[in-house]
Amino acid sequence: MQNTLTSKRDRVLNIDDPDADLIFKALGNPLRLHILRILSNHAFTVMQITEDLDMPASTVNQHLRVLEEAGLIQTDLRPATRGTEKVCVGVYKRLECNLVPLPATSEQAVEISMPVGAYADFQVTRPCGLASSINLIGMQGDPEAFLEPEHINAGIVWFSTGYVEYRFPKRLPPRAYTVSLYLSLELCSEAPGHNADWPSDITVWINDVEVGTWTSPGDFADTRGLLNPDWWPSNNTQYGSLKSWQVNGDGSYIDGLRVSDVVLEDLAIEAHPYISVRIGVKTDAVDRGGVNIFGRNFGNFPQDIVMRLVYERAG
């Protein structure tokens, strides 16, 4: 069985994602929901699913096609006694829906992607380290590794307490002002080795203002990350959760849930030459379980740290 048929991940589905309609359509049929339950933990052949449902293979294949087009299952062909047989497995172990729509990228928004290795400042404690798509960078466990010139190529960084700071250009057009800021990234806790039950309070600061804290449940390595390079050991941290922070004129939110009274005005975006984003774990946090931050070549989500600024024009 290929690894692509055994990798499971979490996803936060935004209501305005391009594939949201396909996913909702696929989930809107009780029979397809039953098939997803069958495939939630194990891979099965089409014949096995057909026998379980006691339905014609043509009907089952039609429902499988809908699920595959929605990206909810993966299929593959493997050798059988006679020719080949199709094998199916569910993609997600958890699917959440964020009903707060993200703004569409348009002339009223700018989006900036920041590589995880492009930090401008850091203060980290052991265990810590960073790696590129081809090797570890510097001495693993040594905070001085974060000073290596190669750090710009990092695809994953991890540390116990402290922070890494990124500085985003604003890229706003003349006479424009920000009305909403979104930050999206994949992250999880950092346990010795790995531990799915290892909570960590991960905080985001923007322009030195604390925006909100998400408690990661653990450091995940039950399945291999879909994007991890071949050299990355399977007993290392494998993937995280895709989380989003938002600040607007009403408050601050994590995945659409209000977490603080910090509003956009508190960030003084127009008064700064750039937007500072710190991601870290406080030394006095209740759960000091560290943090892993994944870039586009590690984990399960092919993206770096993404900031989206929604703006309006004055006058």
C-alpha positions, 0 to 999 in steps of 0.5 A: 500500500502506498504511503499516500493511502495511509496519511491522514490529516486535519483540515479547517475548511473555510466557507469560501474555499474553492472546493467547499461546494464539492465537499458539502455536496459530497457530505450531503448524502447519507450513503457517502457519509457511511462510506467515509466512516468505513474508510476513516481508519482503514483502506478497503477495495471497491469490492469490499465496500460493495459487499459491505453496502450490499449494492451494485458496484456501479452505484458504489463507484459513482459515490466514490467518484463524488468523494474523490472529486471533493478530495475526501478520499484517495484511491490507488490501484494495486496488484490483485489475483487477476489484474489490479483492484482499486483501493480507497481510504479517507484523507482526513481524520478531522474536518472542521468548518469555519463559517466566517468567510475569508476575504477573496484575494482581489484589488481590495486585498494583498497577500504575502507569503513568508518562508518560515526560515525568513525570521528577522529575530529570535529568542529560543530555548532547547529543544530547538532546531531547524531543517531545510528540504535537504538537511538539518541546519547547524547543530540540532538542539543549539540555539546558535543554529538559528544564526546560521546563514542557511536559516533562510532555507529552513522549511521547519523550525522548532523550539521549547519557549521563546519566539521567532519574529517575522517582518512583513512588508505592508504593500498597501497602495497609496491612500489605503488603510487596513480594515482586516488582517489574517494570518495563516500557518501550520503548527503544533507542539514540540515534544521530546521525540513526539507525543500526541498528548503534549499541550502547548500554549502558542501565542501570536503577537503583531506589532508587539501586541498580544493577539491570541493564544491557541493551545495545541493538543500535541506533537503529531507523528502518527502518520507521515506528513504528506510533504515531508522530504524523504530524508526526514525521519518517520519518528520525528514530528510529522505535521501540524494543524492549519490555524488562522488568526484574524484581527479586525475592527471588532476584535481578534479571532482564532479560526473564527472564534473570538479570543480577545478584545484587541482590535486593528487600531491597537496594532497601529499598522499605518504607523509602522514601516512593516508588520511584525509577527512573533510566534512563540511560547511564553516562559510563564505559559500554563502549558509550555509544550514548545512549537513546530512551525511548518513551511510549504515543504513540510507537514500537510499544507503546501504553504508558508506563513501567509498574511492577508491584508484587506484594505479600503482607500481613503476618500 
